[in-house]
Amino acid sequence: MDKLSAFFATGNMKELLLFSQFSQSALHVLLILILAWVLLRLSGKAIRLLKAYLRSRADNNLEDLKRIETLSRVFHYISAVVIYVVSGMVVLSELGVSIAPILATAGVLGIAVGFGAQSLIKDYFNGFFLLLENQVRQGDVVEAGGKGGLVEEVTLRYIKMRDYDGNVHFIPNGIITTVTNMSRGFAYAVIDVGVAYREDMDEVMEVMRQVGAGLRADETFGGKILEPIEMAGVDRWDDSAVILRCRFKVLPLEQWGIRREYLRRLKQAFDRHGIEIPYPHLTVYAGQAKDGSAPPLHIVQYGEKP
C-alpha cells in the first residue's frame, strides 16, 4: 500500500509540474502578445506624433506634406511587420520550439525563393530607392510603368494610381524604369493655336497676349498662374494652318485647367476680331504642260455629257 500511494503521489506531482509549466508558458505567451499589441499601439502613436510634428515644421509646403504622408505609411507598415515577426519568434521559443533550425531552413528557403522571386525582390529594392530619392509621393500625378494618373498609395512593392477615367492601376516597382512626375514645383501649360495663312501673325499674337493678360488678372485663375504668358511664336506650318505656340508657368496640377480656360477665352477673342481658325482643305492641282502653262480644269456635273 505504501508503494501504491507513493506511485499515485508521484503521478500527481508530475501532472502538477506539467500543469505548472504549461500555465507559465501560457502566461508568458499572453504577456508577449499583450506586449506586441502595446508596441503596435505605441509605434502607431509615435509615427502619428512624428508626422504631426513634421507637418507643423513643413509650413504648409505641399511638396513636404506629400512626402511626410507617404513615408509615414511606409514606416507604419515596416514597424508592424517587424513587431509581428519578432513576436512570433519569441512565442515559438517560449512554446519550446527551437527557432535555430527554423532560421537555418528559412535561410536556405530564402535563397531558393530568391532565385524564383527575383521580380518580387526587385520590386522591394526599387520601391526603397523610389522613396529614398523622393521620386514619387502620395497625391502626385505621374506617369510610370506605361500608365499615368493620381498616386493614391505608395508601398515598397507597388504604386497604386487612378487615371482620369477612374481606372485603378497597380504598378509593380520592379518594372518602373522612368518616372515622369507632373507635380513638382511648377508646371507649364503649353498651348498650340492654329490660324489661317491669310492672318497677320503679329496681330494674332497680340490678341493671344491680351487674352493671357486677362486670364492672369482673373480672380479665380490669376493665383494659379506664376508668370505672364510666354509667346514662343510661329512653331510650324501645317497643311491648312500656321501653328503658334505659347505657354503659362502655373502651379503644379493646374496646367490642364489653365489650358482649357485659355482656349475658351481665345476662341471668343478670335470670333470678335474675325480671326479664322481654319478647317483642313485640299487644293486640286491639274498639273502643267511642258511649256509651263496650266491647262484649265474641266468640271463635269453628274448626268451631263462631257
C-alpha positions as CSV (number, residue, x, y, z in Angstrom):
1,M,0.0,0.0,0.0
2,D,2.8,2.4,0.7
3,K,4.3,1.7,-2.7
4,L,0.9,2.3,-4.4
5,S,0.4,5.5,-2.5
6,A,3.9,6.7,-3.5
7,F,3.2,5.9,-7.1
8,F,0.0,7.9,-7.2
9,A,1.7,10.7,-5.3
10,T,4.5,10.8,-7.9
11,G,2.0,10.8,-10.7
12,N,0.1,13.7,-9.2
13,M,3.4,15.6,-8.8
14,K,4.2,15.1,-12.5
15,E,0.8,16.3,-13.5
16,L,1.1,19.3,-11.2
17,L,4.5,20.0,-12.6
18,L,3.3,19.8,-16.2
19,F,0.3,21.9,-15.4
20,S,2.6,24.5,-13.8
21,Q,4.9,24.6,-16.7
22,F,2.0,24.9,-19.2
23,S,0.5,27.7,-17.1
24,Q,3.8,29.5,-17.0
25,S,4.2,29.1,-20.8
26,A,0.6,30.3,-21.5
27,L,1.1,33.2,-19.2
28,H,4.4,34.2,-20.9
29,V,2.7,33.8,-24.4
30,L,-0.1,36.0,-23.2
31,L,2.3,38.6,-21.9
32,I,4.2,38.5,-25.2
33,L,1.0,39.0,-27.2
34,I,0.0,41.9,-24.9
35,L,3.4,43.5,-25.2
36,A,3.3,43.1,-29.0
37,W,-0.2,44.8,-29.0
38,V,1.2,47.6,-26.8
39,L,4.2,48.1,-29.1
40,L,1.9,48.3,-32.1
41,R,-0.2,50.9,-30.5
42,L,2.9,52.8,-29.3
43,S,4.6,52.7,-32.7
44,G,1.5,53.9,-34.4
45,K,1.1,56.7,-31.9
46,A,4.8,57.6,-32.3
47,I,4.5,57.7,-36.0
48,R,1.4,59.9,-35.8
49,L,3.1,62.3,-33.4
50,L,6.2,62.5,-35.6
51,K,4.0,63.1,-38.6
52,A,2.2,65.9,-36.8
53,Y,5.5,67.4,-35.8
54,L,6.9,67.3,-39.3
55,R,3.7,68.7,-40.8
56,S,3.9,71.6,-38.4
57,R,7.5,72.3,-39.5
58,A,6.7,71.9,-43.2
59,D,5.0,75.4,-43.1
60,N,2.1,74.2,-45.4
61,N,4.6,73.3,-48.1
62,L,2.6,70.9,-50.4
63,E,5.7,69.0,-51.5
64,D,6.9,68.3,-48.0
65,L,3.4,67.3,-46.8
66,K,3.1,64.8,-49.6
67,R,6.4,63.2,-48.7
68,I,5.6,63.1,-45.0
69,E,2.3,61.3,-45.7
70,T,3.9,58.8,-47.9
71,L,6.8,58.0,-45.6
72,S,4.5,57.7,-42.6
73,R,2.5,55.0,-44.3
74,V,5.7,53.1,-45.2
75,F,7.1,53.3,-41.7
76,H,3.8,52.1,-40.2
77,Y,3.9,49.1,-42.5
78,I,7.6,48.3,-41.7
79,S,7.1,48.6,-37.9
80,A,4.1,46.4,-37.9
81,V,5.9,43.7,-39.9
82,V,8.9,43.8,-37.6
83,I,6.8,43.5,-34.4
84,Y,4.8,40.6,-35.8
85,V,7.9,38.7,-36.9
86,V,9.8,39.2,-33.6
87,S,6.7,38.4,-31.5
88,G,6.1,35.2,-33.5
89,M,9.7,34.0,-33.0
90,V,9.6,34.7,-29.2
91,V,6.2,32.9,-28.9
92,L,7.6,29.8,-30.7
93,S,10.7,29.9,-28.4
94,E,8.5,30.1,-25.4
95,L,6.5,27.1,-26.5
96,G,9.7,25.1,-26.7
97,V,10.1,25.2,-30.5
98,S,13.7,25.8,-31.4
99,I,13.9,28.7,-33.8
100,A,17.5,27.9,-34.8
101,P,16.5,25.2,-37.3
102,I,13.7,27.4,-38.5
103,L,16.1,30.3,-39.2
104,A,18.5,27.9,-40.9
105,T,15.7,26.5,-43.0
106,A,14.4,30.0,-43.7
107,G,17.8,31.0,-44.9
108,V,18.1,28.1,-47.3
109,L,14.5,28.6,-48.4
110,G,15.1,32.3,-48.8
111,I,18.0,31.6,-51.2
112,A,15.8,29.2,-53.2
113,V,12.9,31.6,-53.2
114,G,15.2,34.4,-54.1
115,F,16.1,32.8,-57.4
116,G,12.4,32.2,-58.2
117,A,11.1,35.5,-56.9
118,Q,13.7,37.9,-58.3
119,S,11.0,40.2,-59.6
120,L,9.4,40.4,-56.2
121,I,12.8,41.3,-54.6
122,K,13.4,43.8,-57.4
123,D,10.0,45.4,-56.5
124,Y,11.1,46.0,-52.9
125,F,14.6,47.3,-53.9
126,N,13.1,49.7,-56.5
127,G,10.4,50.8,-54.0
128,F,13.0,51.5,-51.4
129,F,15.0,53.8,-53.8
130,L,11.9,55.4,-55.1
131,L,11.1,56.5,-51.6
132,L,14.6,57.3,-50.6
133,E,15.1,59.6,-53.6
134,N,11.7,61.1,-53.2
135,Q,10.7,60.4,-56.8
136,V,7.0,59.8,-56.2
137,R,4.7,60.5,-53.3
138,Q,1.0,60.1,-52.5
139,G,-1.0,62.8,-54.2
140,D,1.4,63.2,-57.1
141,V,0.3,62.9,-60.8
142,V,2.8,60.7,-62.5
143,E,3.5,58.5,-65.5
144,A,5.2,55.3,-64.6
145,G,5.3,51.8,-66.0
146,G,3.3,52.8,-69.1
147,K,0.4,54.2,-67.0
148,G,-0.5,57.7,-65.7
149,G,-2.7,59.0,-63.0
150,L,-3.1,60.3,-59.5
151,V,-1.0,58.4,-57.0
152,E,-3.2,57.1,-54.2
153,E,-0.8,54.8,-52.4
154,V,3.0,54.1,-52.5
155,T,4.4,51.0,-50.9
156,L,7.7,49.2,-51.1
157,R,6.2,46.8,-53.7
158,Y,3.8,48.8,-55.9
159,I,2.4,52.2,-56.8
160,K,-1.4,52.5,-56.8
161,M,-2.7,55.2,-59.2
162,R,-6.1,56.2,-60.6
163,D,-6.4,57.6,-64.1
164,Y,-8.8,60.2,-65.4
165,D,-11.4,57.6,-66.3
166,G,-11.4,56.3,-62.7
167,N,-9.4,53.1,-63.5
168,V,-7.1,52.0,-60.7
169,H,-3.6,50.7,-61.8
170,F,-1.2,48.8,-59.6
171,I,2.3,49.2,-60.9
172,P,5.0,46.9,-59.5
173,N,8.0,48.9,-58.6
174,G,10.3,46.4,-60.4
175,I,9.0,47.4,-63.8
176,I,9.4,51.1,-63.3
177,T,12.4,52.5,-65.1
178,T,11.3,56.1,-65.6
179,V,9.0,58.2,-63.5
180,T,7.5,61.4,-65.0
181,N,6.3,63.5,-62.2
182,M,4.0,66.3,-63.1
183,S,3.5,67.7,-59.6
184,R,6.9,69.1,-58.7
185,G,7.4,72.9,-58.0
186,F,5.6,74.2,-61.0
187,A,4.3,73.2,-64.4
188,Y,3.8,74.7,-67.9
189,A,0.5,74.9,-69.7
190,V,1.7,74.6,-73.3
191,I,-0.8,75.7,-75.9
192,D,-0.7,75.3,-79.7
193,V,-3.1,77.5,-81.7
194,G,-3.7,77.1,-85.5
195,V,-4.8,80.1,-87.6
196,A,-5.3,80.7,-91.3
197,Y,-2.3,81.6,-93.6
198,R,-4.0,84.8,-94.5
199,E,-3.9,86.2,-91.0
200,D,-1.4,88.7,-89.7
201,M,0.7,86.8,-87.2
202,D,1.7,89.8,-85.2
203,E,-2.0,90.8,-84.8
204,V,-2.8,87.2,-83.7
205,M,0.0,87.1,-81.2
206,E,-1.1,90.4,-79.7
207,V,-4.6,89.0,-79.3
208,M,-3.2,86.0,-77.6
209,R,-1.1,88.2,-75.2
210,Q,-4.2,90.2,-74.3
211,V,-6.2,87.1,-73.6
212,G,-3.3,85.8,-71.4
213,A,-3.1,89.0,-69.5
214,G,-6.9,88.9,-68.9
215,L,-6.7,85.4,-67.6
216,R,-3.9,86.2,-65.2
217,A,-5.9,89.2,-63.9
218,D,-8.9,87.0,-63.2
219,E,-9.6,86.4,-59.5
220,T,-10.3,82.7,-60.0
221,F,-7.4,81.8,-62.3
222,G,-4.8,84.5,-61.5
223,G,-3.5,82.9,-58.3
224,K,-2.7,79.7,-60.3
225,I,-0.5,81.5,-62.9
226,L,3.0,82.2,-61.7
227,E,4.3,84.3,-64.7
228,P,2.8,86.3,-67.6
229,I,2.2,84.4,-70.9
230,E,5.3,83.4,-72.8
231,M,4.9,83.6,-76.6
232,A,7.2,81.2,-78.5
233,G,5.9,82.5,-81.8
234,V,5.3,80.5,-85.0
235,D,6.1,76.9,-84.3
236,R,5.4,75.2,-87.6
237,W,3.4,75.3,-90.9
238,D,0.7,72.7,-91.1
239,D,-1.2,71.8,-94.3
240,S,-4.0,74.2,-93.5
241,A,-2.8,76.4,-90.7
242,V,0.1,78.3,-89.1
243,I,0.7,76.9,-85.6
244,L,1.5,79.4,-82.9
245,R,2.9,78.2,-79.6
246,C,2.7,79.8,-76.1
247,R,2.8,78.7,-72.5
248,F,1.9,79.7,-68.9
249,K,4.0,78.9,-65.9
250,V,1.5,77.6,-63.3
251,L,1.2,75.8,-60.0
252,P,1.5,72.0,-60.1
253,L,-1.5,70.2,-61.5
254,E,-3.1,73.4,-62.7
255,Q,-1.8,73.2,-66.3
256,W,-4.8,71.4,-67.7
257,G,-7.4,73.8,-66.2
258,I,-5.5,76.9,-67.3
259,R,-5.1,75.5,-70.8
260,R,-8.8,74.8,-71.1
261,E,-9.9,78.2,-69.9
262,Y,-7.3,80.0,-72.1
263,L,-8.6,78.2,-75.2
264,R,-12.2,79.0,-74.3
265,R,-11.4,82.7,-74.0
266,L,-9.1,82.7,-77.0
267,K,-12.0,81.3,-79.2
268,Q,-14.2,84.2,-78.1
269,A,-11.5,86.7,-78.8
270,F,-10.8,85.2,-82.3
271,D,-14.5,85.5,-83.1
272,R,-14.6,89.1,-82.0
273,H,-11.6,90.0,-84.2
274,G,-12.6,87.9,-87.1
275,I,-9.5,85.7,-86.9
276,E,-10.0,82.4,-88.8
277,I,-9.4,79.1,-87.2
278,P,-9.2,77.0,-90.5
279,Y,-10.5,73.6,-91.3
280,P,-8.3,71.3,-93.3
281,H,-8.8,71.9,-97.0
282,L,-7.5,70.4,-100.2
283,T,-6.3,72.2,-103.3
284,V,-6.8,70.2,-106.5
285,Y,-3.9,70.7,-108.9
286,A,-4.4,69.8,-112.6
287,G,-0.7,69.8,-113.5
288,Q,1.3,71.8,-116.1
289,A,2.2,71.4,-119.7
290,K,5.8,71.2,-120.8
291,D,5.9,74.9,-121.8
292,G,4.8,75.8,-118.2
293,S,1.2,76.7,-119.0
294,A,-1.5,75.3,-116.8
295,P,-4.5,73.8,-118.7
296,P,-8.0,74.6,-117.4
297,L,-9.6,72.1,-115.1
298,H,-12.8,70.7,-116.7
299,I,-15.6,70.0,-114.3
300,V,-18.5,67.8,-115.4
301,Q,-21.7,67.8,-113.5
302,Y,-23.4,64.5,-112.8
303,G,-25.6,63.4,-115.7
304,E,-24.1,66.0,-118.1
305,K,-22.3,64.8,-121.2
306,P,-18.6,65.8,-121.4
